[in-house]
Amino acid sequence: MKSATLPLHSRKDKEKRSLGVPTSPKKMVAAVLLIFIMFYTFKSANTNNDTKATSSTTDTIDYNVNPLFWAPTMADRTGKSAFPKSYFSTEALRENELNPVSAILLRVTDDDESIIYTVKHLLKYHFITDISIHNLVKNRPLTVENLRLDAKVLDGIHIEIQESDEELQSMARFTTCATAARLYCYFQDDTYLNAYMDSLYTNFLRFPTLIHANSKPSHYQNEMNWRFYNKDLKLHTGYADFRYGAFVPRWKVQNFLTQLGKSGQSKDNIRQAEHYFSIWMNQFPWLLSNPPHTANGVKATDLDIAYPEMLDTYTYDAIRHLQRTLTADTSSSPQDYFERESEPPVLQHRDVRSSCSNDRCLFMTNMDPFVRPEQIPFDYQNITSIPRLENAYNALSNVPPTFEWDEHSYHRVVDNDPNTCWNTITGPKKGDYFGLMLVGATRTDKITILTPTIEIKRPEKQLSVSVLTSDSQWIQCKSTLLPPATTTGRISLGLNCGNVKYFRAIKVTFTKSLQTPFEICGLSLDHLSFTCPLLSNITATGKKAKNHTRSSSQSLISFLLKKQLLSPRALTRSLRTALAIVTAGWFVGLLMHLTTEPGEPGIIIDFIGNQQKVSTMRLVMLDFMVYGLQIIRVLITSSLSSQLLLNGTVITTLSVPPSLAGALGDSVTLMLPPREAMSEGEDSDDLFYHHELVVDIGFRNSIRHIMYADMEDHTTARDGSENLPV
C-alpha cells in the first residue's frame, strides 16, 4: 500500500540499471542544461584564445608611418612635446629619420611681449634647433637679452635676430630660410601661437616635400576654393597662409628665389612673396583646419585676423604667371624651375584634416564636402578673377549657402567641447570612415563616439573599427557594444585587435550607407579623450523620456516578479506553480534583454573566470543558465518534500501575529516532523540533535533521483510531490 502511494523507493533493483537516454521531462531538462553549460564553457575558452582580428587588405592609401620618424609614445601632458630631446642629438639623427627644423619668425606685432611668448613656446619643441627672428617693427629694436630667456631653456638653441633697413615684408621669410642651418624651415608670425606643433610636425614628417600649414577654420572654406587645376597644362596648385604655422622644404624656398629672379616681378610684388610662393610650387599644400591662438594664448577671432589687403590681386597674378610659364614650355625637360609632376599623396588620399585640441593626435576622414579642383579646369582667359573662381566652386558645392563651416568644421570633433559637432553635410556612404592618427603610439580596448545621430541603431554592426600598425597595414578589430546605450548619444565600442600591442592610427568605417548626415561631437580612446561626461546638451528630450520610460517599466516588471517569487505564500505553491513562476521570470528577462540595449555598466564573469564585457548574447546565455539553475532548485526542493513525507512529516498552517503579518502574510505553512518517544536506552547529550529530524538529501542523490526515477503514472509526478508545497 505504501509502495503504491510512494513508489520512489519501491523498486530498489531499478537503481542499478545502466545509464540510458533520459525519457522523462525532468531528465530531458537536466540533460539539455548540462550540455548547454559544457558548450558555453568550451566556447568561452576558445573565444578568448582566438585572435579576433584579421589583417585587412592593404589600402591604396600610403600612410607612411615609418617608426624611424614616429614619436615613441604620446606626451604625458599638454604643452610637452612627444618628441624627446635625445632624438635630435647628432648621434640619434644618424640612426632615425627625423627632420630637425629651423624656425623663421616674423616680428610684426608692435609690442614687447608677443615675440617673447612666441619664442618661449617654440623652445618647448626639440625639433626646433635654431630660431631666426626677422624684426619688421622698426621702432622697436630687439635683442636676445630682450627675450628674457632662461639659459637652461636655451640649452644649445641658437637664436639670431635680424634687423634690416630695407622694407622686405613677407619676403624676409624666404631670404632667411634660404640660408637656414637645417633642410626644413618653420614659418610663423609672432602675432599667434601654434598650439598644434607636434601634430603638424607629425603630418609633415610623413610627406616632408609638401607645404604643411595651419588654416583658420573660417578661412578654410575659402582656401579650398583657391585651388587651381588644369590637367592639360599639368597645373595643380593652391594657396596657403603662413602666419599661423607652416613647414616647408628649404630647397623649395631656394628654388622660389630663383623663380622670382627670372620672373621680372616688381619690387612691390616681391615684398608680397608669400602670396606667390605656394602658388608657384605647383603643388597642392596640405592644410589643416586649426583655430589659431593669439600670442597670449587666447583663441583668435575674426576680429583679430583678417586677410591681407590686395590678397586676391596678388594671388591671381601668381596663378596667371604660372599658367603662362607652363604653357610656354611643354617640353619633357623644361628649364624654367617650375615643377610639372604632382607629388604624392593625391588630394583624395589626404585624409588628415585637423589637429586635436591637446596636440596629441590628428582627426582624419575621407569625407570631404568641398568641390574637387578637377571639376573646374582653370584657365585665366575664362576665369578672369578670384571672385569668378569662387563663384564657379560655389555653383557645384554641396555646402548649403546658409551653412557656417566654422561652426561644423573638422576640428569640432576634437576641440574638447561636446556642444560643438562636425557635420558630414551629406549621408556617409558604405566604406566612408573617420578616425584619429596619433602623435606617437598607444593601445586601447575601447573607443567612444559622441553623436546625436539617431540613425545608428546597431553600432557594432554598422561600424567597423581598424587600427594602423605600420605603413598601410590596417588590422580589423572585433568590436562589441558597451554601455551606456546609443540612446544616450554616446557609442562605446569594446575592441579586441588580436595581438596588436601598439598602433599609430585608428579609424571607424561605415559598413552601411546612411540616408542622413552624420554628426560627431567628440571621440575618446580611454586616456585620450575629447568628450564631456555631460551629454544633456546633445541628447534630445524625446530620447530622455524614452529612456526614462524604459527604465521605469523594467523596474516595475522586476519589482512585480520579485514580489511574487519572494512572497511568503511561495512556500505553499505546488511544483507546477513554482515552475510556472520561474519560467515566466525567465521569459520576461529574456524578452527585455533581446529588445533593449544593455543599460547597466559592468562585466559578466563566465565559468572559467574570464571577465567579459556586457553584450546581448552573453546576457541571454546568462538568462538560460539562471533558468536552468532555478529548475534544479525547484526539483531538488520537490524531492526534499517527498522525502520528508516518507518520515511522516506533518504539514500545518499557522496564523501569523498582526505585528508580523506585513512581512510574512496572514498565515505560513510549516512542515513539521513528528516527535516520537525515545526508545529505552537512547539518550543524547546534544540539546539540539534529534535523529528523527535528519533527512539525508545530497545534491548528487537529488539529481540522480530526478534523472533516473521511474514514471509509473504519466498523469502525475513520480512521487505525488506536485501537490506538495515547494
C-alpha positions in Angstrom: 0.0 0.0 0.0 2.8 2.3 0.9 4.6 1.4 -2.3 1.5 2.3 -4.3 1.3 5.8 -2.9 5.0 6.5 -2.7 6.7 4.4 -5.4 10.0 6.3 -5.2 11.9 3.6 -3.4 9.6 0.6 -4.1 11.9 -1.0 -6.6 15.5 -0.6 -5.5 16.7 -3.0 -8.2 15.9 -0.4 -10.8 18.5 1.9 -9.3 21.1 -0.5 -10.7 20.1 0.0 -14.3 22.7 1.1 -16.8 22.6 4.7 -18.0 20.4 5.3 -21.0 18.7 8.2 -22.8 16.5 10.1 -20.3 12.9 9.9 -21.2 11.1 12.0 -18.6 10.7 15.7 -19.0 12.9 16.3 -15.9 15.6 14.1 -17.4 15.4 16.0 -20.7 15.7 19.4 -18.9 18.7 18.3 -16.9 20.4 16.8 -19.9 19.9 19.9 -22.0 21.1 22.1 -19.2 24.3 20.0 -18.7 25.0 20.1 -22.5 24.5 23.9 -22.5 26.8 24.5 -19.6 29.5 22.4 -21.2 29.1 24.1 -24.6 29.2 27.6 -23.1 32.3 26.9 -21.1 34.1 25.4 -24.1 33.0 28.3 -26.3 34.2 30.9 -23.8 37.6 29.3 -23.6 38.0 29.1 -27.4 36.7 32.7 -27.9 39.4 34.1 -25.6 42.1 32.3 -27.4 41.1 33.5 -30.8 42.8 36.5 -32.3 39.5 38.2 -33.1 41.4 40.3 -35.6 42.3 39.8 -39.2 44.6 41.7 -41.3 42.6 43.6 -43.9 43.7 44.1 -47.4 46.2 46.8 -47.9 44.5 50.1 -48.7 45.6 52.1 -51.7 46.5 55.0 -49.4 50.1 55.1 -48.4 50.1 56.5 -44.8 53.9 56.4 -44.5 54.1 55.9 -40.7 57.7 54.9 -40.6 58.7 54.1 -37.0 62.1 55.7 -37.6 60.5 59.1 -37.5 57.5 58.5 -35.3 57.2 59.7 -31.8 57.8 56.8 -29.3 54.9 57.5 -27.0 52.2 60.1 -26.6 53.1 63.2 -24.5 52.0 62.7 -20.9 50.7 66.3 -20.6 49.5 69.1 -22.9 52.3 71.5 -23.7 55.0 69.0 -23.6 56.4 67.6 -26.8 56.1 63.9 -27.7 59.5 64.1 -29.4 62.2 63.9 -26.7 65.4 65.9 -26.9 67.5 62.9 -27.2 66.0 62.1 -30.6 67.7 65.1 -32.1 71.3 64.7 -30.9 73.9 64.2 -33.6 74.2 60.5 -32.9 70.5 59.9 -32.8 69.9 61.7 -36.1 72.3 59.3 -37.8 70.0 56.4 -36.8 66.5 57.8 -37.1 64.8 59.6 -39.9 63.6 62.7 -38.0 64.0 66.1 -39.6 65.3 68.9 -37.3 63.8 72.3 -38.3 65.0 76.0 -38.4 62.2 78.3 -37.2 61.8 81.6 -39.1 59.7 84.2 -37.2 58.5 87.5 -38.5 58.1 90.1 -35.8 55.1 92.1 -36.9 53.4 93.0 -33.6 54.0 96.4 -32.2 54.5 95.3 -28.6 57.3 93.8 -26.5 55.5 90.7 -25.2 54.2 88.8 -28.2 57.6 87.9 -29.6 58.7 86.7 -26.1 55.6 84.4 -25.8 56.2 83.0 -29.2 59.8 82.2 -28.7 59.3 80.6 -25.3 56.5 78.5 -26.8 58.8 77.2 -29.7 61.5 76.3 -27.2 59.3 73.5 -25.8 59.7 71.6 -29.1 63.1 69.9 -29.5 62.8 69.5 -33.3 63.3 73.3 -33.4 67.1 73.5 -33.3 67.6 77.2 -34.1 65.4 80.3 -34.3 65.8 83.3 -36.6 63.8 86.4 -35.9 63.3 89.0 -38.6 62.2 92.2 -36.9 59.8 94.1 -39.2 58.9 96.6 -36.4 61.5 99.3 -37.0 60.6 101.5 -34.0 61.2 98.5 -31.5 64.7 97.2 -31.8 65.1 93.7 -30.5 68.0 91.8 -28.9 68.3 88.3 -27.4 68.5 89.8 -24.0 65.1 91.4 -24.5 63.6 88.0 -24.8 64.4 87.2 -21.1 65.1 83.6 -21.7 66.5 81.2 -19.1 69.9 79.8 -20.1 68.7 76.3 -19.1 65.8 76.6 -21.5 68.0 77.6 -24.4 70.5 74.7 -23.8 72.3 75.0 -27.1 69.4 76.5 -29.1 70.9 79.3 -31.3 68.7 82.4 -31.6 69.5 85.1 -34.2 67.8 88.4 -34.6 68.0 90.2 -38.0 67.3 93.9 -38.4 67.0 95.5 -41.8 66.6 99.0 -43.1 65.0 97.7 -46.3 61.3 97.1 -46.3 61.2 93.4 -47.1 57.8 92.4 -45.6 56.9 88.8 -46.2 60.0 88.3 -48.5 62.0 88.2 -45.3 60.7 84.7 -44.6 62.3 83.3 -47.7 65.6 85.1 -47.7 66.1 84.0 -44.1 65.1 80.4 -44.8 67.3 80.1 -47.8 70.4 80.4 -45.6 69.0 78.4 -42.7 71.1 75.7 -41.0 68.5 73.0 -41.5 67.0 71.4 -44.6 63.5 72.4 -43.5 62.0 75.7 -42.2 59.1 76.5 -40.0 57.3 79.8 -40.7 55.2 81.8 -38.3 54.3 85.4 -37.2 54.7 86.5 -33.6 51.0 87.5 -33.5 49.9 83.9 -33.0 50.8 80.8 -31.0 50.7 77.5 -32.8 49.1 75.1 -30.3 49.4 72.2 -32.7 53.2 72.0 -33.2 53.6 68.2 -32.6 50.6 67.2 -34.7 51.5 69.5 -37.6 55.1 68.2 -37.4 53.9 64.6 -37.4 52.0 65.1 -40.6 54.9 67.0 -42.1 57.3 64.0 -41.4 55.1 61.7 -43.4 55.4 63.8 -46.6 58.1 66.4 -46.0 58.4 67.7 -49.6 54.9 69.3 -49.4 53.9 72.5 -47.7 52.1 71.7 -44.4 50.2 74.7 -43.0 47.5 75.6 -40.4 44.4 77.3 -41.8 41.9 79.2 -39.7 38.6 77.3 -39.9 36.6 80.4 -41.1 39.2 80.8 -43.9 39.5 77.1 -44.7 36.4 77.0 -46.9 37.8 79.9 -49.0 41.2 78.3 -49.3 39.5 75.1 -50.6 38.1 77.3 -53.3 41.5 78.8 -54.1 42.8 75.7 -55.7 43.7 75.6 -59.4 43.8 72.6 -61.7 44.3 72.0 -65.4 45.3 68.5 -66.5 46.5 69.5 -70.0 48.9 72.1 -68.6 49.9 70.0 -65.6 48.6 72.8 -63.3 47.8 71.7 -59.8 48.4 74.2 -57.0 46.7 76.2 -54.2 47.0 79.0 -51.7 48.5 78.6 -48.1 48.7 81.2 -45.3 52.0 81.0 -43.4 51.1 83.3 -40.5 49.7 80.5 -38.2 52.5 78.0 -38.7 53.8 76.1 -41.7 56.6 73.6 -42.5 58.4 74.0 -45.9 61.5 72.4 -47.5 64.5 74.8 -47.7 65.3 73.7 -51.3 61.9 74.8 -52.5 62.5 78.2 -50.9 65.8 78.5 -52.7 64.2 77.4 -56.0 61.5 80.0 -55.4 64.1 82.8 -55.1 65.4 81.7 -58.5 61.9 81.8 -59.9 61.5 85.3 -58.6 64.8 86.4 -60.1 63.7 85.2 -63.5 60.1 86.4 -63.3 60.6 90.2 -63.7 58.2 91.0 -60.9 58.1 94.5 -59.5 59.6 95.3 -56.1 56.1 95.7 -54.6 55.1 92.3 -55.8 58.3 90.7 -54.4 57.6 92.2 -51.0 54.4 90.1 -51.1 56.3 87.0 -51.9 54.2 84.7 -49.6 51.3 85.1 -51.9 53.4 83.8 -54.8 55.4 81.0 -53.0 52.6 78.4 -52.5 51.1 79.0 -56.0 54.4 78.8 -57.8 55.3 75.5 -56.1 52.7 74.0 -58.4 51.7 71.5 -55.6 48.5 71.5 -53.5 49.5 72.5 -50.0 48.3 70.3 -47.1 46.1 72.5 -45.0 44.8 71.6 -41.5 41.7 73.3 -40.2 43.0 74.5 -36.9 41.8 77.6 -34.9 44.8 79.9 -34.1 45.5 81.5 -30.8 46.9 84.9 -30.1 50.3 85.3 -28.6 48.9 85.5 -25.0 47.2 82.1 -25.5 43.6 83.3 -26.2 41.8 81.8 -29.1 41.8 84.2 -32.0 38.6 85.5 -33.5 37.7 87.0 -36.9 38.2 90.5 -35.3 41.8 89.5 -34.6 42.5 88.1 -38.1 41.8 89.5 -41.5 43.0 88.6 -44.9 45.8 90.9 -46.2 44.8 93.7 -48.5 45.2 93.0 -52.2 45.3 89.3 -51.5 43.0 88.5 -54.5 45.2 90.6 -56.7 48.5 89.1 -55.8 47.1 85.5 -55.8 45.5 85.9 -59.2 48.7 87.5 -60.6 50.7 84.5 -59.3 48.4 81.9 -60.9 48.3 83.8 -64.2 52.1 83.9 -64.3 52.3 80.2 -63.5 49.9 79.3 -66.3 51.8 81.4 -68.8 55.1 79.7 -67.8 53.7 76.2 -68.1 52.1 77.0 -71.5 55.4 78.5 -72.8 57.4 75.3 -72.2 55.7 72.0 -72.7 58.9 70.0 -73.4 59.8 66.9 -71.4 62.7 68.8 -69.6 61.6 72.4 -69.0 64.2 74.9 -67.8 62.0 77.4 -66.0 62.4 76.0 -62.5 58.6 75.2 -62.2 57.6 71.7 -61.3 55.2 69.7 -63.6 54.6 66.4 -61.8 52.2 66.2 -58.9 53.8 64.9 -55.6 52.0 62.2 -53.6 49.7 61.8 -52.0 46.8 62.8 -54.3 44.1 65.0 -52.8 41.7 62.1 -52.4 44.2 60.3 -50.1 44.9 63.3 -47.9 42.5 62.3 -45.2 44.2 64.1 -42.3 42.1 67.2 -41.7 42.6 68.8 -38.3 44.7 68.7 -35.1 43.3 67.6 -31.8 43.0 70.3 -29.1 45.6 68.7 -26.9 48.0 68.3 -29.8 48.3 64.5 -29.3 46.5 63.4 -32.4 45.1 64.3 -35.8 41.5 63.9 -36.9 41.2 62.0 -40.2 38.3 61.3 -42.6 37.8 60.7 -46.3 34.5 62.6 -46.2 35.2 65.9 -47.9 32.2 68.1 -48.7 34.2 70.5 -50.9 34.4 70.6 -54.7 37.5 68.9 -56.1 39.7 71.1 -58.3 39.5 68.6 -61.1 35.8 69.6 -61.5 36.7 73.1 -62.5 39.5 73.2 -65.1 41.3 76.6 -64.7 42.1 78.9 -67.5 42.8 82.6 -66.7 41.3 83.6 -70.0 37.9 82.2 -68.9 38.2 82.7 -65.1 39.3 86.3 -65.0 39.5 86.9 -61.2 39.5 85.1 -57.9 35.8 86.1 -57.2 34.8 84.4 -60.5 36.7 81.3 -59.4 34.9 81.3 -56.1 31.5 81.5 -57.9 32.4 78.5 -60.1 33.2 76.5 -56.9 30.0 77.7 -55.1 27.9 76.6 -58.1 28.9 73.0 -57.6 29.2 73.0 -53.9 27.3 70.6 -51.6 27.7 73.0 -48.7 24.4 75.0 -48.2 24.8 78.8 -48.6 23.5 79.2 -45.0 25.9 76.6 -43.6 28.6 78.2 -41.5 31.6 75.9 -42.0 33.4 77.3 -39.0 30.6 76.0 -36.8 30.8 72.5 -38.2 34.4 72.2 -39.2 36.6 69.1 -38.8 38.2 70.4 -35.6 34.8 70.4 -33.8 35.2 66.6 -33.3 38.4 67.1 -31.3 38.0 70.5 -29.7 37.0 69.0 -26.2 33.6 70.7 -26.4 30.6 68.4 -26.6 28.4 71.3 -27.7 30.2 71.6 -31.0 29.9 69.0 -33.7 31.4 68.2 -37.1 28.7 67.6 -39.7 29.3 65.5 -42.8 26.7 67.6 -44.7 25.8 64.5 -46.8 25.0 61.0 -45.6 28.1 58.8 -45.3 28.4 56.0 -47.9 29.5 52.4 -47.3 33.3 52.5 -46.9 33.5 56.1 -45.6 35.5 56.5 -42.4 36.7 58.8 -39.7 39.3 58.3 -37.0 42.5 59.5 -35.3 46.1 59.5 -36.3 48.2 59.6 -33.1 51.3 61.6 -32.3 53.1 58.6 -31.0 51.9 55.1 -30.4 49.3 53.8 -28.0 46.9 51.0 -27.3 43.3 50.9 -26.2 40.4 48.5 -25.8 37.6 51.0 -26.2 36.6 53.8 -28.5 33.8 56.2 -27.6 31.9 58.3 -30.2 29.7 61.2 -29.0 27.0 61.7 -31.6 23.3 62.9 -31.7 22.7 61.0 -34.9 19.8 58.6 -34.3 20.2 56.5 -37.5 22.9 54.4 -35.8 20.8 51.6 -34.3 23.3 48.8 -34.0 26.8 50.4 -33.9 28.6 47.2 -33.6 27.0 46.1 -36.9 27.0 49.4 -38.7 30.6 50.5 -37.7 33.8 48.6 -38.3 37.0 49.6 -36.3 40.5 49.1 -37.6 44.0 50.1 -36.3 47.1 51.0 -38.3 50.4 49.5 -37.1 52.9 50.3 -39.8 52.8 51.8 -43.3 49.4 50.9 -44.8 48.6 47.7 -42.9 45.2 48.1 -41.2 44.2 45.4 -38.7 40.4 45.0 -38.3 39.3 44.7 -34.7 36.3 42.8 -33.3 34.0 45.3 -31.6 31.2 44.9 -29.1 28.7 47.5 -27.9 29.4 48.7 -24.3 27.0 50.6 -22.0 25.8 53.3 -21.9 23.4 52.6 -24.8 23.3 54.6 -28.1 20.1 56.4 -26.9 22.3 58.5 -24.6 24.2 59.9 -27.5 27.3 58.0 -26.7 28.5 55.0 -28.6 31.1 53.0 -26.7 32.7 50.0 -28.6 34.9 47.5 -26.9 37.8 46.5 -29.1 39.8 43.3 -29.5 42.5 43.7 -32.0 44.3 40.4 -31.5 48.0 40.5 -31.0 48.3 44.3 -31.7 50.3 45.8 -28.9 50.5 49.4 -30.2 49.1 51.3 -33.1 49.6 54.7 -34.7 46.1 55.3 -36.1 42.5 54.1 -35.6 39.6 54.5 -37.9 35.9 53.7 -37.8 34.3 52.7 -41.1 30.7 52.7 -42.1 29.6 49.2 -43.2 26.2 50.6 -44.4 25.3 53.8 -46.1 23.3 56.4 -44.1 20.5 58.5 -45.5 21.1 61.5 -43.3 24.2 63.5 -42.5 26.3 62.2 -39.6 27.4 64.4 -36.7 30.3 63.7 -34.3 30.8 65.9 -31.2 33.6 64.0 -29.6 35.9 61.0 -29.7 37.9 59.3 -26.9 40.3 56.4 -26.6 40.4 55.6 -22.9 43.1 58.1 -21.7 42.8 60.2 -24.9 39.5 62.0 -24.6 37.8 64.8 -26.5 34.3 64.3 -25.0 32.5 65.5 -21.9 30.6 63.3 -19.5 27.6 65.7 -19.5 25.5 64.7 -22.5 22.4 66.7 -21.8 23.2 69.3 -24.3 23.2 66.9 -27.2 20.6 64.4 -26.2 17.1 65.0 -27.4 14.4 65.4 -24.9 12.4 62.7 -26.6 15.3 60.3 -26.1 15.5 61.1 -22.4 11.8 60.5 -22.0 12.0 57.2 -23.8 15.0 56.1 -21.7 13.2 57.1 -18.5 10.1 55.2 -19.6 12.1 52.1 -20.4 14.0 52.2 -17.1 10.7 52.7 -15.2 9.0 49.8 -17.0 11.9 47.5 -16.4 12.0 48.4 -12.7 8.2 47.8 -12.4 8.4 44.4 -14.0 11.4 43.4 -11.9 9.5 44.5 -8.7 6.4 42.5 -9.6 8.4 39.4 -10.4 10.5 39.6 -7.2 7.4 40.2 -5.1 5.8 37.0 -6.5 9.0 34.9 -6.1 9.9 36.2 -2.6 6.3 36.2 -1.2 5.8 34.1 2.0 2.9 32.4 0.1 5.6 30.8 -2.2 6.0 28.2 0.5 2.6 26.7 -0.2 2.8 26.7 -4.0 2.9 23.4 -5.9 5.7 22.2 -8.1 3.9 23.2 -11.3 3.2 26.7 -9.9 6.8 27.2 -8.9 8.0 26.0 -12.4 5.5 28.4 -14.0 6.8 31.4 -12.0 10.4 30.5 -12.8 9.6 30.2 -16.5 7.6 33.4 -16.5 10.5 35.3 -14.9 13.0 33.8 -17.4 10.8 34.7 -20.3 10.3 38.3 -19.2 14.0 38.8 -18.5 14.9 37.2 -21.9 12.4 39.4 -23.7 13.9 42.6 -22.1 17.5 41.6 -22.9 16.6 40.9 -26.6 14.6 44.1 -27.2 16.8 46.6 -25.3 20.4 47.5 -25.2 22.4 46.7 -22.0 21.7 49.6 -19.7 24.0 48.9 -16.8 27.8 49.2 -16.9 29.7 46.2 -15.6 31.1 42.8 -16.6 29.9 39.2 -16.8 32.2 36.6 -15.3 31.9 33.3 -17.1 32.6 29.8 -15.7 36.3 29.8 -16.4 36.9 33.1 -14.6 37.3 35.4 -17.6 35.8 38.9 -17.4 33.6 39.6 -20.3 32.0 42.9 -21.4 28.3 43.1 -21.4 26.6 42.1 -24.6 23.1 41.0 -25.5 24.3 37.4 -26.4 26.0 37.0 -23.1 23.0 38.3 -21.2 20.8 35.8 -23.0 23.3 33.0 -22.1 23.2 34.1 -18.5 19.4 34.0 -18.6 19.5 30.4 -19.8 21.9 29.4 -17.1 19.9 31.1 -14.3 16.7 29.4 -15.6 18.4 26.0 -15.6 19.7 26.5 -12.0 16.2 27.7 -10.9 14.7 24.5 -12.3 17.2 22.4 -10.5 16.5 24.2 -7.3 12.7 23.6 -7.7 13.2 19.9 -8.4 15.5 19.3 -5.5 13.2 21.1 -3.2 10.3 18.9 -4.5 12.4 15.8 -3.9 13.2 17.1 -0.4 9.4 17.5 0.3 8.7 14.0 -0.8 11.5 12.6 1.4 10.1 14.4 4.4 6.7 12.8 3.8 8.3 9.4 3.9 9.4 10.2 7.5 5.8 11.2 8.5 6.2 14.9 8.3 3.1 16.8 9.2 2.0 19.8 7.1 0.2 22.5 9.0 -0.8 26.1 8.5 -0.3 28.7 11.3 -1.8 32.1 11.7 0.7 34.9 11.9 0.5 37.6 14.6 -0.6 41.0 13.3 2.8 42.5 14.1 4.5 40.1 11.6 1.7 39.9 9.0 3.2 42.7 6.9 6.4 40.6 6.4 5.1 37.0 6.5 1.5 37.3 5.4 -1.6 36.3 7.2 -0.5 32.6 7.5 2.5 30.4 7.0 2.8 26.8 6.1 5.1 24.6 8.1 6.4 21.1 7.6 7.0 19.5 11.0 8.4 16.0 11.6 6.5 14.1 14.3 8.1 13.7 17.8 8.0 10.1 18.9 9.0 8.8 22.3 12.6 7.8 22.5 13.2 4.1 22.8 14.7 2.9 26.0 18.4 3.2 26.2 18.5 6.1 23.8 20.0 9.3 25.1 21.8 12.2 23.8 23.7 15.0 25.4 23.2 17.2 22.4 20.4 19.6 23.2 19.7 20.4 19.6 20.2 17.0 17.9 17.3 14.6 17.3 17.9 11.8 14.8 14.3 11.8 13.6 14.8 15.3 12.2 17.7 14.4 10.0 17.0 14.0 6.3 20.0 12.9 4.2 19.4 14.7 0.9 22.6 15.3 -1.1 22.8 17.2 -4.3 24.2 14.2 -6.2 21.4 11.9 -4.9 18.8 14.5 -5.8 20.0 14.8 -9.4 20.2 11.0 -9.6 16.6 10.6 -8.3 15.4 13.3 -10.7 17.1 11.8 -13.8 16.6 8.1 -13.3 13.4 7.6 -11.3 10.6 5.7 -12.9 7.4 7.2 -14.2 4.6 4.7 -13.3 1.7 7.1 -13.9 2.2 9.6 -16.7 -0.6 11.8 -15.4 1.1 12.5 -12.1 4.6 13.1 -10.9 6.7 10.1 -9.7 6.1 10.8 -6.0 3.0 12.9 -5.9 5.0 16.0 -5.0 3.1 18.2 -7.4 0.6 18.6 -4.6 3.2 19.4 -2.0 4.5 22.8 -1.1 7.8 23.8 -2.6 
